[in-house]
Amino acid sequence: MKTFDEKYNQRRYRTAYSTSVFSITMVLFMLGLVALMIFHTHKLSAWFRENIAVSIVIKDEVPDSEIHSFKLQLDTLNFVKSSKFISKNEAAEKLRSELGEDFVEFIGYNPLPSTLEVFLNEQYAFGDSLVNIESLLMQNEMVQKVEYQKLLIDLIDKNISNISTGILIFSGLLLIISIILIYNTIRLALYSKRLLIKSMLLVGATQQFIRKPFIVSGVFQGLIGGIISVILLGVTLIITKHKLPELDVLNDHLVLTIIGVLLIAFGVLLTWLSNYFAVKKYLKSKSEDLY
């Protein structure tokens, strides 16, 4: 029959084991998110650039048929990814729904112009390229003006390299912190087994014999933590895709598979090494140091 101390130690070890698995899972999950950001920095930058609309405001006297012809011409240009025609009536209907009242009836006419929303290919969505594109579009007689988010373009141009550098620095710090955190968590979990290790040494058990079950247990912790973190990462991406379907650019199965395998392998390797060195510390400790 187990004594109270034995039951208490077993319960404390199970709690420490669960804490280790949870810590490993969360650390690997964060590493997975950072790895996704690193892999997809360029894709995200391209997605942001290709979703910045260039609005071509058309003069009032231009009929819709000519605007449609102009749209077809734009679609053939190498810098245009896609375009959309918004008529005066469609613009008025959209503004009417936003305001909640019929402003056309109130002022007696529709003041909104027809526009063409043009989305550019990523390599042309830069400040200097947009200036040239604006000059080219303004040469057409039916164009009244060209509008786009200049401040946003400048912000992306200036900060994309800083963001990439920041992500790399953050990932390096996170990697170092994760190694320290997992090692200390495993070392604390083994603390409850220190007397057992000393007892096994006293009865003549070899260090390899003592170390083996702890390393096997550590490998399972890393494996379980890695698998759970990959599942959480997949669930996060599914939720993100559901909430923001336009971010389907992140749905790269090859990259996801590579990151998943690396996370599991890293979790197993790190927990194996952590258990090896943590047990080694107790194997070398004197009996009075274990209390």
C-alpha atoms as an extended CHARMM CRD file, in Angstrom:
* protein
*
       291  EXT
         1         1  MET       CA              0.0000000000        0.0000000000        0.0000000000  PROA      1               0.0000000000
         2         2  LYS       CA              1.3660000000        3.3790000000       -1.0300000000  PROA      2               0.0000000000
         3         3  THR       CA              2.2500000000        5.8490000000        1.6790000000  PROA      3               0.0000000000
         4         4  PHE       CA              0.9700000000        9.4080000000        1.7230000000  PROA      4               0.0000000000
         5         5  ASP       CA              4.3920000000       10.7240000000        0.6650000000  PROA      5               0.0000000000
         6         6  GLU       CA              4.5250000000        8.3270000000       -2.3060000000  PROA      6               0.0000000000
         7         7  LYS       CA              1.0760000000        9.3660000000       -3.4760000000  PROA      7               0.0000000000
         8         8  TYR       CA              1.9560000000       13.0210000000       -3.0090000000  PROA      8               0.0000000000
         9         9  ASN       CA              5.1790000000       12.6640000000       -4.9970000000  PROA      9               0.0000000000
        10        10  GLN       CA              3.4080000000       10.8040000000       -7.8050000000  PROA      10              0.0000000000
        11        11  ARG       CA              0.6970000000       13.4420000000       -7.9590000000  PROA      11              0.0000000000
        12        12  ARG       CA              3.3190000000       16.1990000000       -7.9910000000  PROA      12              0.0000000000
        13        13  TYR       CA              5.2490000000       14.4220000000      -10.7630000000  PROA      13              0.0000000000
        14        14  ARG       CA              2.1080000000       14.0400000000      -12.8890000000  PROA      14              0.0000000000
        15        15  THR       CA              1.3800000000       17.7360000000      -12.4000000000  PROA      15              0.0000000000
        16        16  ALA       CA              4.9410000000       18.6320000000      -13.3600000000  PROA      16              0.0000000000
        17        17  TYR       CA              4.7210000000       16.3290000000      -16.3860000000  PROA      17              0.0000000000
        18        18  SER       CA              1.4880000000       17.9780000000      -17.5580000000  PROA      18              0.0000000000
        19        19  THR       CA              3.0160000000       21.4060000000      -16.9900000000  PROA      19              0.0000000000
        20        20  SER       CA              6.0420000000       20.4110000000      -19.0690000000  PROA      20              0.0000000000
        21        21  VAL       CA              3.8720000000       19.2120000000      -21.9510000000  PROA      21              0.0000000000
        22        22  PHE       CA              1.7660000000       22.3860000000      -21.7890000000  PROA      22              0.0000000000
        23        23  SER       CA              4.8500000000       24.6340000000      -21.7410000000  PROA      23              0.0000000000
        24        24  ILE       CA              6.4400000000       22.7540000000      -24.6220000000  PROA      24              0.0000000000
        25        25  THR       CA              3.2060000000       22.9520000000      -26.6200000000  PROA      25              0.0000000000
        26        26  MET       CA              2.8160000000       26.7030000000      -26.1380000000  PROA      26              0.0000000000
        27        27  VAL       CA              6.4540000000       27.4410000000      -26.9430000000  PROA      27              0.0000000000
        28        28  LEU       CA              6.3700000000       25.3020000000      -30.1020000000  PROA      28              0.0000000000
        29        29  PHE       CA              3.0560000000       26.8900000000      -31.1080000000  PROA      29              0.0000000000
        30        30  MET       CA              4.5730000000       30.3850000000      -30.8510000000  PROA      30              0.0000000000
        31        31  LEU       CA              7.6280000000       29.2310000000      -32.7950000000  PROA      31              0.0000000000
        32        32  GLY       CA              5.3020000000       27.8460000000      -35.4640000000  PROA      32              0.0000000000
        33        33  LEU       CA              3.4890000000       31.1690000000      -35.8020000000  PROA      33              0.0000000000
        34        34  VAL       CA              6.7830000000       33.0320000000      -36.1240000000  PROA      34              0.0000000000
        35        35  ALA       CA              8.0290000000       30.4840000000      -38.6790000000  PROA      35              0.0000000000
        36        36  LEU       CA              4.8620000000       31.0430000000      -40.7240000000  PROA      36              0.0000000000
        37        37  MET       CA              5.4480000000       34.7880000000      -40.6310000000  PROA      37              0.0000000000
        38        38  ILE       CA              9.0400000000       34.3250000000      -41.7950000000  PROA      38              0.0000000000
        39        39  PHE       CA              8.0500000000       31.9760000000      -44.6210000000  PROA      39              0.0000000000
        40        40  HSD       CA              5.2200000000       34.2380000000      -45.7760000000  PROA      40              0.0000000000
        41        41  THR       CA              6.6240000000       37.7450000000      -45.2500000000  PROA      41              0.0000000000
        42        42  HSD       CA              6.9700000000       38.2900000000      -48.9950000000  PROA      42              0.0000000000
        43        43  LYS       CA              3.5570000000       36.7790000000      -49.7440000000  PROA      43              0.0000000000
        44        44  LEU       CA              1.8990000000       38.9830000000      -47.1390000000  PROA      44              0.0000000000
        45        45  SER       CA              3.6750000000       42.0330000000      -48.5350000000  PROA      45              0.0000000000
        46        46  ALA       CA              2.5340000000       41.1020000000      -52.0550000000  PROA      46              0.0000000000
        47        47  TRP       CA             -1.0280000000       40.5250000000      -50.7990000000  PROA      47              0.0000000000
        48        48  PHE       CA             -1.1640000000       43.9580000000      -49.1590000000  PROA      48              0.0000000000
        49        49  ARG       CA              0.2010000000       45.6650000000      -52.2630000000  PROA      49              0.0000000000
        50        50  GLU       CA             -2.1490000000       43.8650000000      -54.6420000000  PROA      50              0.0000000000
        51        51  ASN       CA             -5.1610000000       44.8360000000      -52.5190000000  PROA      51              0.0000000000
        52        52  ILE       CA             -4.4590000000       48.5730000000      -52.6290000000  PROA      52              0.0000000000
        53        53  ALA       CA             -6.9680000000       49.9780000000      -55.0940000000  PROA      53              0.0000000000
        54        54  VAL       CA             -6.1980000000       52.7380000000      -57.5700000000  PROA      54              0.0000000000
        55        55  SER       CA             -9.4130000000       54.6810000000      -58.1980000000  PROA      55              0.0000000000
        56        56  ILE       CA             -9.7810000000       56.2240000000      -61.6540000000  PROA      56              0.0000000000
        57        57  VAL       CA            -12.4540000000       58.9080000000      -61.4690000000  PROA      57              0.0000000000
        58        58  ILE       CA            -14.2580000000       59.2760000000      -64.8120000000  PROA      58              0.0000000000
        59        59  LYS       CA            -15.6930000000       62.5680000000      -66.0940000000  PROA      59              0.0000000000
        60        60  ASP       CA            -19.4910000000       62.9110000000      -65.8670000000  PROA      60              0.0000000000
        61        61  GLU       CA            -20.1380000000       63.2640000000      -69.6110000000  PROA      61              0.0000000000
        62        62  VAL       CA            -18.4830000000       59.9310000000      -70.5080000000  PROA      62              0.0000000000
        63        63  PRO       CA            -21.0850000000       57.2130000000      -71.3210000000  PROA      63              0.0000000000
        64        64  ASP       CA            -20.8670000000       53.7830000000      -69.6800000000  PROA      64              0.0000000000
        65        65  SER       CA            -20.1190000000       52.0710000000      -73.0050000000  PROA      65              0.0000000000
        66        66  GLU       CA            -16.8780000000       54.0320000000      -73.4070000000  PROA      66              0.0000000000
        67        67  ILE       CA            -15.9330000000       53.3500000000      -69.8030000000  PROA      67              0.0000000000
        68        68  HSD       CA            -16.3700000000       49.6090000000      -70.4050000000  PROA      68              0.0000000000
        69        69  SER       CA            -14.1270000000       49.8600000000      -73.4670000000  PROA      69              0.0000000000
        70        70  PHE       CA            -11.5370000000       51.6980000000      -71.3850000000  PROA      70              0.0000000000
        71        71  LYS       CA            -11.7740000000       48.9730000000      -68.7330000000  PROA      71              0.0000000000
        72        72  LEU       CA            -11.0550000000       46.2910000000      -71.3420000000  PROA      72              0.0000000000
        73        73  GLN       CA             -7.9990000000       48.2220000000      -72.4580000000  PROA      73              0.0000000000
        74        74  LEU       CA             -6.7700000000       48.4990000000      -68.8880000000  PROA      74              0.0000000000
        75        75  ASP       CA             -7.1290000000       44.7580000000      -68.3420000000  PROA      75              0.0000000000
        76        76  THR       CA             -4.6180000000       44.1190000000      -71.1310000000  PROA      76              0.0000000000
        77        77  LEU       CA             -1.8860000000       46.2370000000      -69.5060000000  PROA      77              0.0000000000
        78        78  ASN       CA              0.9090000000       44.3450000000      -67.7640000000  PROA      78              0.0000000000
        79        79  PHE       CA              0.6490000000       46.2840000000      -64.4940000000  PROA      79              0.0000000000
        80        80  VAL       CA             -3.0980000000       45.6200000000      -64.0330000000  PROA      80              0.0000000000
        81        81  LYS       CA             -4.0840000000       42.5250000000      -62.0570000000  PROA      81              0.0000000000
        82        82  SER       CA             -7.8360000000       43.1970000000      -62.1100000000  PROA      82              0.0000000000
        83        83  SER       CA            -10.2950000000       46.0630000000      -62.4530000000  PROA      83              0.0000000000
        84        84  LYS       CA            -13.8720000000       46.8160000000      -61.4840000000  PROA      84              0.0000000000
        85        85  PHE       CA            -16.3220000000       49.3410000000      -62.9040000000  PROA      85              0.0000000000
        86        86  ILE       CA            -18.4970000000       51.2150000000      -60.3980000000  PROA      86              0.0000000000
        87        87  SER       CA            -21.2270000000       53.2540000000      -62.0430000000  PROA      87              0.0000000000
        88        88  LYS       CA            -22.7290000000       56.4530000000      -60.6440000000  PROA      88              0.0000000000
        89        89  ASN       CA            -25.8670000000       54.5620000000      -59.5930000000  PROA      89              0.0000000000
        90        90  GLU       CA            -23.8730000000       51.8080000000      -57.8640000000  PROA      90              0.0000000000
        91        91  ALA       CA            -21.7920000000       54.3910000000      -55.9980000000  PROA      91              0.0000000000
        92        92  ALA       CA            -24.9570000000       56.2300000000      -54.9350000000  PROA      92              0.0000000000
        93        93  GLU       CA            -26.5850000000       52.9860000000      -53.7620000000  PROA      93              0.0000000000
        94        94  LYS       CA            -23.5270000000       52.0870000000      -51.6960000000  PROA      94              0.0000000000
        95        95  LEU       CA            -23.3810000000       55.5250000000      -50.0690000000  PROA      95              0.0000000000
        96        96  ARG       CA            -27.1440000000       55.4380000000      -49.4920000000  PROA      96              0.0000000000
        97        97  SER       CA            -26.8400000000       52.1680000000      -47.5620000000  PROA      97              0.0000000000
        98        98  GLU       CA            -23.9690000000       53.5630000000      -45.4860000000  PROA      98              0.0000000000
        99        99  LEU       CA            -25.7930000000       56.8110000000      -44.6520000000  PROA      99              0.0000000000
       100       100  GLY       CA            -29.1610000000       55.1780000000      -44.1110000000  PROA      100             0.0000000000
       101       101  GLU       CA            -31.0030000000       57.8520000000      -46.1080000000  PROA      101             0.0000000000
       102       102  ASP       CA            -31.5690000000       58.8460000000      -49.7270000000  PROA      102             0.0000000000
       103       103  PHE       CA            -29.1980000000       61.7620000000      -50.2710000000  PROA      103             0.0000000000
       104       104  VAL       CA            -29.9470000000       61.8480000000      -54.0340000000  PROA      104             0.0000000000
       105       105  GLU       CA            -33.6020000000       62.6530000000      -53.3730000000  PROA      105             0.0000000000
       106       106  PHE       CA            -32.5800000000       65.2540000000      -50.8090000000  PROA      106             0.0000000000
       107       107  ILE       CA            -30.1790000000       67.2320000000      -53.0550000000  PROA      107             0.0000000000
       108       108  GLY       CA            -32.0260000000       66.4820000000      -56.2970000000  PROA      108             0.0000000000
       109       109  TYR       CA            -29.1860000000       64.8480000000      -58.2740000000  PROA      109             0.0000000000
       110       110  ASN       CA            -26.4040000000       62.2520000000      -58.0130000000  PROA      110             0.0000000000
       111       111  PRO       CA            -23.0540000000       64.0470000000      -57.4600000000  PROA      111             0.0000000000
       112       112  LEU       CA            -20.9690000000       60.8520000000      -57.4000000000  PROA      112             0.0000000000
       113       113  PRO       CA            -18.8110000000       60.0540000000      -60.4560000000  PROA      113             0.0000000000
       114       114  SER       CA            -18.3120000000       56.7260000000      -62.1740000000  PROA      114             0.0000000000
       115       115  THR       CA            -15.0320000000       55.0980000000      -61.2090000000  PROA      115             0.0000000000
       116       116  LEU       CA            -12.7770000000       52.2620000000      -62.1910000000  PROA      116             0.0000000000
       117       117  GLU       CA            -11.1610000000       50.3990000000      -59.2920000000  PROA      117             0.0000000000
       118       118  VAL       CA             -7.8420000000       49.0440000000      -60.5190000000  PROA      118             0.0000000000
       119       119  PHE       CA             -5.7010000000       46.5520000000      -58.5780000000  PROA      119             0.0000000000
       120       120  LEU       CA             -2.0610000000       46.3330000000      -59.5880000000  PROA      120             0.0000000000
       121       121  ASN       CA              0.3680000000       43.4540000000      -59.7800000000  PROA      121             0.0000000000
       122       122  GLU       CA              2.6690000000       43.4040000000      -56.7660000000  PROA      122             0.0000000000
       123       123  GLN       CA              5.8270000000       44.4920000000      -58.5990000000  PROA      123             0.0000000000
       124       124  TYR       CA              4.1140000000       47.7060000000      -59.7350000000  PROA      124             0.0000000000
       125       125  ALA       CA              2.5680000000       48.6650000000      -56.3810000000  PROA      125             0.0000000000
       126       126  PHE       CA              5.4810000000       50.8760000000      -55.3370000000  PROA      126             0.0000000000
       127       127  GLY       CA              5.6390000000       54.6410000000      -54.9370000000  PROA      127             0.0000000000
       128       128  ASP       CA              7.7450000000       55.4260000000      -58.0170000000  PROA      128             0.0000000000
       129       129  SER       CA              5.8100000000       52.9930000000      -60.2280000000  PROA      129             0.0000000000
       130       130  LEU       CA              2.4870000000       54.4390000000      -59.1140000000  PROA      130             0.0000000000
       131       131  VAL       CA              3.5970000000       57.9480000000      -60.0460000000  PROA      131             0.0000000000
       132       132  ASN       CA              4.3520000000       56.7560000000      -63.5860000000  PROA      132             0.0000000000
       133       133  ILE       CA              1.0690000000       54.8240000000      -63.7640000000  PROA      133             0.0000000000
       134       134  GLU       CA             -0.8520000000       57.8890000000      -62.5940000000  PROA      134             0.0000000000
       135       135  SER       CA              0.7810000000       60.0180000000      -65.3070000000  PROA      135             0.0000000000
       136       136  LEU       CA             -0.0650000000       57.4000000000      -67.9280000000  PROA      136             0.0000000000
       137       137  LEU       CA             -3.7120000000       57.1640000000      -66.8830000000  PROA      137             0.0000000000
       138       138  MET       CA             -4.1420000000       60.9300000000      -66.7650000000  PROA      138             0.0000000000
       139       139  GLN       CA             -3.2730000000       61.1030000000      -70.4690000000  PROA      139             0.0000000000
       140       140  ASN       CA             -6.6840000000       59.6140000000      -71.2540000000  PROA      140             0.0000000000
       141       141  GLU       CA             -9.2570000000       62.3550000000      -71.8970000000  PROA      141             0.0000000000
       142       142  MET       CA            -12.0690000000       60.6020000000      -70.0190000000  PROA      142             0.0000000000
       143       143  VAL       CA            -10.0830000000       60.4580000000      -66.7620000000  PROA      143             0.0000000000
       144       144  GLN       CA            -10.7980000000       63.2790000000      -64.3220000000  PROA      144             0.0000000000
       145       145  LYS       CA             -8.2980000000       62.2330000000      -61.6310000000  PROA      145             0.0000000000
       146       146  VAL       CA             -6.4870000000       59.2330000000      -60.1770000000  PROA      146             0.0000000000
       147       147  GLU       CA             -6.6090000000       58.4860000000      -56.4600000000  PROA      147             0.0000000000
       148       148  TYR       CA             -4.7550000000       55.9370000000      -54.3310000000  PROA      148             0.0000000000
       149       149  GLN       CA             -3.5160000000       55.6250000000      -50.7620000000  PROA      149             0.0000000000
       150       150  LYS       CA             -0.1270000000       57.2990000000      -51.0920000000  PROA      150             0.0000000000
       151       151  LEU       CA              0.5400000000       57.3060000000      -47.3560000000  PROA      151             0.0000000000
       152       152  LEU       CA             -0.1370000000       53.5730000000      -47.1050000000  PROA      152             0.0000000000
       153       153  ILE       CA              2.1650000000       52.8440000000      -50.0430000000  PROA      153             0.0000000000
       154       154  ASP       CA              4.9370000000       54.9450000000      -48.4800000000  PROA      154             0.0000000000
       155       155  LEU       CA              4.3880000000       53.2160000000      -45.1450000000  PROA      155             0.0000000000
       156       156  ILE       CA              4.7300000000       49.7740000000      -46.7140000000  PROA      156             0.0000000000
       157       157  ASP       CA              7.8040000000       50.8330000000      -48.7050000000  PROA      157             0.0000000000
       158       158  LYS       CA              9.5500000000       52.2260000000      -45.6180000000  PROA      158             0.0000000000
       159       159  ASN       CA              8.6110000000       49.5990000000      -43.0650000000  PROA      159             0.0000000000
       160       160  ILE       CA              8.5850000000       46.2430000000      -44.8780000000  PROA      160             0.0000000000
       161       161  SER       CA             12.3590000000       45.7590000000      -44.4490000000  PROA      161             0.0000000000
       162       162  ASN       CA             12.1630000000       46.8830000000      -40.8150000000  PROA      162             0.0000000000
       163       163  ILE       CA              9.3240000000       44.4560000000      -40.1980000000  PROA      163             0.0000000000
       164       164  SER       CA             11.3040000000       41.5880000000      -41.7360000000  PROA      164             0.0000000000
       165       165  THR       CA             14.3470000000       42.4180000000      -39.6020000000  PROA      165             0.0000000000
       166       166  GLY       CA             12.1660000000       42.7090000000      -36.5170000000  PROA      166             0.0000000000
       167       167  ILE       CA             10.5910000000       39.3170000000      -37.1530000000  PROA      167             0.0000000000
       168       168  LEU       CA             14.0210000000       37.6830000000      -37.5030000000  PROA      168             0.0000000000
       169       169  ILE       CA             15.2850000000       39.2740000000      -34.2810000000  PROA      169             0.0000000000
       170       170  PHE       CA             12.0970000000       38.3230000000      -32.4460000000  PROA      170             0.0000000000
       171       171  SER       CA             12.2900000000       34.7310000000      -33.7020000000  PROA      171             0.0000000000
       172       172  GLY       CA             15.9050000000       34.4780000000      -32.5170000000  PROA      172             0.0000000000
       173       173  LEU       CA             15.0090000000       35.7720000000      -29.0520000000  PROA      173             0.0000000000
       174       174  LEU       CA             11.9710000000       33.4890000000      -28.9060000000  PROA      174             0.0000000000
       175       175  LEU       CA             14.1400000000       30.5120000000      -29.8230000000  PROA      175             0.0000000000
       176       176  ILE       CA             16.6160000000       31.2750000000      -27.0230000000  PROA      176             0.0000000000
       177       177  ILE       CA             13.8090000000       31.8520000000      -24.5010000000  PROA      177             0.0000000000
       178       178  SER       CA             12.0600000000       28.6440000000      -25.5560000000  PROA      178             0.0000000000
       179       179  ILE       CA             15.2220000000       26.5790000000      -25.0340000000  PROA      179             0.0000000000
       180       180  ILE       CA             15.7770000000       28.0570000000      -21.5600000000  PROA      180             0.0000000000
       181       181  LEU       CA             12.0930000000       27.7190000000      -20.6190000000  PROA      181             0.0000000000
       182       182  ILE       CA             11.7580000000       24.1050000000      -21.7180000000  PROA      182             0.0000000000
       183       183  TYR       CA             15.0280000000       23.1000000000      -20.0350000000  PROA      183             0.0000000000
       184       184  ASN       CA             14.0760000000       24.7280000000      -16.7250000000  PROA      184             0.0000000000
       185       185  THR       CA             10.5590000000       23.2640000000      -16.8680000000  PROA      185             0.0000000000
       186       186  ILE       CA             11.9240000000       19.7460000000      -17.3930000000  PROA      186             0.0000000000
       187       187  ARG       CA             14.5570000000       20.2450000000      -14.6880000000  PROA      187             0.0000000000
       188       188  LEU       CA             11.8720000000       21.2700000000      -12.2090000000  PROA      188             0.0000000000
       189       189  ALA       CA              9.7510000000       18.2670000000      -13.2260000000  PROA      189             0.0000000000
       190       190  LEU       CA             12.6930000000       15.9420000000      -12.5100000000  PROA      190             0.0000000000
       191       191  TYR       CA             13.2430000000       17.5250000000       -9.1110000000  PROA      191             0.0000000000
       192       192  SER       CA             10.5320000000       15.3170000000       -7.5810000000  PROA      192             0.0000000000
       193       193  LYS       CA             12.4640000000       12.2340000000       -8.7680000000  PROA      193             0.0000000000
       194       194  ARG       CA             15.8090000000       13.2510000000       -7.3010000000  PROA      194             0.0000000000
       195       195  LEU       CA             15.5700000000       10.8280000000       -4.3460000000  PROA      195             0.0000000000
       196       196  LEU       CA             14.6420000000        7.9760000000       -6.6460000000  PROA      196             0.0000000000
       197       197  ILE       CA             17.7020000000        8.7060000000       -8.7790000000  PROA      197             0.0000000000
       198       198  LYS       CA             19.9410000000        8.6840000000       -5.6990000000  PROA      198             0.0000000000
       199       199  SER       CA             18.3940000000        5.4460000000       -4.4220000000  PROA      199             0.0000000000
       200       200  MET       CA             19.0160000000        3.7440000000       -7.7620000000  PROA      200             0.0000000000
       201       201  LEU       CA             22.6440000000        4.9120000000       -7.6670000000  PROA      201             0.0000000000
       202       202  LEU       CA             23.0450000000        3.5210000000       -4.1590000000  PROA      202             0.0000000000
       203       203  VAL       CA             21.8290000000        0.0460000000       -5.1950000000  PROA      203             0.0000000000
       204       204  GLY       CA             24.3140000000       -0.0470000000       -8.0630000000  PROA      204             0.0000000000
       205       205  ALA       CA             22.2470000000        0.9870000000      -11.1080000000  PROA      205             0.0000000000
       206       206  THR       CA             24.3050000000        2.3660000000      -13.9880000000  PROA      206             0.0000000000
       207       207  GLN       CA             23.8600000000        5.9510000000      -15.1310000000  PROA      207             0.0000000000
       208       208  GLN       CA             22.6720000000        4.7640000000      -18.5330000000  PROA      208             0.0000000000
       209       209  PHE       CA             20.0070000000        2.5660000000      -16.9150000000  PROA      209             0.0000000000
       210       210  ILE       CA             18.7970000000        5.4740000000      -14.7480000000  PROA      210             0.0000000000
       211       211  ARG       CA             18.8770000000        7.9970000000      -17.5760000000  PROA      211             0.0000000000
       212       212  LYS       CA             16.9860000000        5.8960000000      -20.1720000000  PROA      212             0.0000000000
       213       213  PRO       CA             13.3840000000        6.1210000000      -18.7880000000  PROA      213             0.0000000000
       214       214  PHE       CA             13.7020000000        9.8740000000      -18.2570000000  PROA      214             0.0000000000
       215       215  ILE       CA             14.9730000000       10.4280000000      -21.7950000000  PROA      215             0.0000000000
       216       216  VAL       CA             12.1930000000        8.2290000000      -23.2260000000  PROA      216             0.0000000000
       217       217  SER       CA              9.6540000000       10.1790000000      -21.1660000000  PROA      217             0.0000000000
       218       218  GLY       CA             11.1740000000       13.4600000000      -22.4110000000  PROA      218             0.0000000000
       219       219  VAL       CA             10.9970000000       12.3240000000      -26.0280000000  PROA      219             0.0000000000
       220       220  PHE       CA              7.3010000000       11.5390000000      -25.5550000000  PROA      220             0.0000000000
       221       221  GLN       CA              6.7710000000       14.9680000000      -23.9970000000  PROA      221             0.0000000000
       222       222  GLY       CA              8.3750000000       16.6210000000      -27.0090000000  PROA      222             0.0000000000
       223       223  LEU       CA              6.4340000000       14.4070000000      -29.4120000000  PROA      223             0.0000000000
       224       224  ILE       CA              3.0970000000       15.0980000000      -27.7200000000  PROA      224             0.0000000000
       225       225  GLY       CA              3.8390000000       18.8130000000      -27.4020000000  PROA      225             0.0000000000
       226       226  GLY       CA              4.9130000000       19.0050000000      -31.0480000000  PROA      226             0.0000000000
       227       227  ILE       CA              1.8090000000       17.2020000000      -32.3220000000  PROA      227             0.0000000000
       228       228  ILE       CA             -0.5390000000       19.3470000000      -30.2130000000  PROA      228             0.0000000000
       229       229  SER       CA              1.2270000000       22.5430000000      -31.3320000000  PROA      229             0.0000000000
       230       230  VAL       CA              0.8630000000       21.5270000000      -34.9910000000  PROA      230             0.0000000000
       231       231  ILE       CA             -2.8460000000       20.8370000000      -34.4210000000  PROA      231             0.0000000000
       232       232  LEU       CA             -3.2690000000       24.2400000000      -32.7410000000  PROA      232             0.0000000000
       233       233  LEU       CA             -1.4040000000       25.8750000000      -35.6010000000  PROA      233             0.0000000000
       234       234  GLY       CA             -3.7060000000       24.1920000000      -38.1220000000  PROA      234             0.0000000000
       235       235  VAL       CA             -6.8170000000       25.2270000000      -36.1710000000  PROA      235             0.0000000000
       236       236  THR       CA             -5.5200000000       28.8170000000      -36.0090000000  PROA      236             0.0000000000
       237       237  LEU       CA             -5.0110000000       28.8990000000      -39.7720000000  PROA      237             0.0000000000
       238       238  ILE       CA             -8.4700000000       27.4170000000      -40.3840000000  PROA      238             0.0000000000
       239       239  ILE       CA            -10.0780000000       30.0790000000      -38.1650000000  PROA      239             0.0000000000
       240       240  THR       CA             -8.0040000000       32.7970000000      -39.8420000000  PROA      240             0.0000000000
       241       241  LYS       CA             -9.0340000000       31.5570000000      -43.2760000000  PROA      241             0.0000000000
       242       242  HSD       CA            -12.6870000000       31.5110000000      -42.1890000000  PROA      242             0.0000000000
       243       243  LYS       CA            -12.5600000000       35.0180000000      -40.6970000000  PROA      243             0.0000000000
       244       244  LEU       CA            -10.2870000000       36.4810000000      -43.3920000000  PROA      244             0.0000000000
       245       245  PRO       CA            -10.7680000000       34.4010000000      -46.5550000000  PROA      245             0.0000000000
       246       246  GLU       CA             -8.6990000000       36.8810000000      -48.5380000000  PROA      246             0.0000000000
       247       247  LEU       CA             -5.6510000000       35.6340000000      -46.6090000000  PROA      247             0.0000000000
       248       248  ASP       CA             -5.8310000000       32.2940000000      -48.3980000000  PROA      248             0.0000000000
       249       249  VAL       CA             -2.3250000000       33.1880000000      -49.5640000000  PROA      249             0.0000000000
       250       250  LEU       CA             -1.1310000000       31.4860000000      -46.3450000000  PROA      250             0.0000000000
       251       251  ASN       CA             -2.6550000000       28.1840000000      -47.4250000000  PROA      251             0.0000000000
       252       252  ASP       CA              0.6240000000       26.6600000000      -48.6260000000  PROA      252             0.0000000000
       253       253  HSD       CA              0.4940000000       22.9460000000      -47.8140000000  PROA      253             0.0000000000
       254       254  LEU       CA              4.1880000000       22.3200000000      -48.4870000000  PROA      254             0.0000000000
       255       255  VAL       CA              5.2880000000       25.0970000000      -46.1340000000  PROA      255             0.0000000000
       256       256  LEU       CA              2.7970000000       23.9500000000      -43.4830000000  PROA      256             0.0000000000
       257       257  THR       CA              4.0980000000       20.3790000000      -43.7410000000  PROA      257             0.0000000000
       258       258  ILE       CA              7.7210000000       21.5220000000      -43.4340000000  PROA      258             0.0000000000
       259       259  ILE       CA              6.9420000000       23.6970000000      -40.4070000000  PROA      259             0.0000000000
       260       260  GLY       CA              4.9410000000       20.8890000000      -38.7680000000  PROA      260             0.0000000000
       261       261  VAL       CA              7.7480000000       18.3600000000      -39.1920000000  PROA      261             0.0000000000
       262       262  LEU       CA             10.3520000000       20.8480000000      -37.9510000000  PROA      262             0.0000000000
       263       263  LEU       CA              8.2670000000       21.7050000000      -34.8740000000  PROA      263             0.0000000000
       264       264  ILE       CA              7.8550000000       18.0630000000      -33.8880000000  PROA      264             0.0000000000
       265       265  ALA       CA             11.5310000000       17.2990000000      -34.5580000000  PROA      265             0.0000000000
       266       266  PHE       CA             12.6220000000       20.3840000000      -32.5990000000  PROA      266             0.0000000000
       267       267  GLY       CA             10.3610000000       19.4630000000      -29.6770000000  PROA      267             0.0000000000
       268       268  VAL       CA             11.7210000000       15.9010000000      -29.5450000000  PROA      268             0.0000000000
       269       269  LEU       CA             15.3480000000       17.0140000000      -29.8650000000  PROA      269             0.0000000000
       270       270  LEU       CA             15.0490000000       19.7730000000      -27.2820000000  PROA      270             0.0000000000
       271       271  THR       CA             13.2810000000       17.6200000000      -24.6820000000  PROA      271             0.0000000000
       272       272  TRP       CA             15.7790000000       14.7800000000      -25.2590000000  PROA      272             0.0000000000
       273       273  LEU       CA             18.7310000000       17.0830000000      -24.6600000000  PROA      273             0.0000000000
       274       274  SER       CA             17.0210000000       18.8220000000      -21.7310000000  PROA      274             0.0000000000
       275       275  ASN       CA             16.2770000000       15.5310000000      -19.9790000000  PROA      275             0.0000000000
       276       276  TYR       CA             19.7710000000       14.2420000000      -20.6900000000  PROA      276             0.0000000000
       277       277  PHE       CA             21.5070000000       17.2130000000      -19.0750000000  PROA      277             0.0000000000
       278       278  ALA       CA             18.9480000000       17.5750000000      -16.2770000000  PROA      278             0.0000000000
       279       279  VAL       CA             19.3670000000       13.9380000000      -15.2340000000  PROA      279             0.0000000000
       280       280  LYS       CA             23.1220000000       14.2580000000      -15.6110000000  PROA      280             0.0000000000
       281       281  LYS       CA             23.0490000000       17.0670000000      -13.0520000000  PROA      281             0.0000000000
       282       282  TYR       CA             21.3240000000       14.8540000000      -10.4760000000  PROA      282             0.0000000000
       283       283  LEU       CA             23.5730000000       11.8990000000      -11.2400000000  PROA      283             0.0000000000
       284       284  LYS       CA             26.6140000000       14.0110000000      -10.3700000000  PROA      284             0.0000000000
       285       285  SER       CA             25.0530000000       15.6010000000       -7.2730000000  PROA      285             0.0000000000
       286       286  LYS       CA             26.1130000000       14.5730000000       -3.8200000000  PROA      286             0.0000000000
       287       287  SER       CA             23.5110000000       12.9980000000       -1.5860000000  PROA      287             0.0000000000
       288       288  GLU       CA             23.2430000000       16.1010000000        0.6320000000  PROA      288             0.0000000000
       289       289  ASP       CA             22.5830000000       18.2610000000       -2.4920000000  PROA      289             0.0000000000
       290       290  LEU       CA             19.4370000000       16.2930000000       -3.2970000000  PROA      290             0.0000000000
       291       291  TYR       CA             17.5180000000       17.4250000000       -0.2460000000  PROA      291             0.0000000000
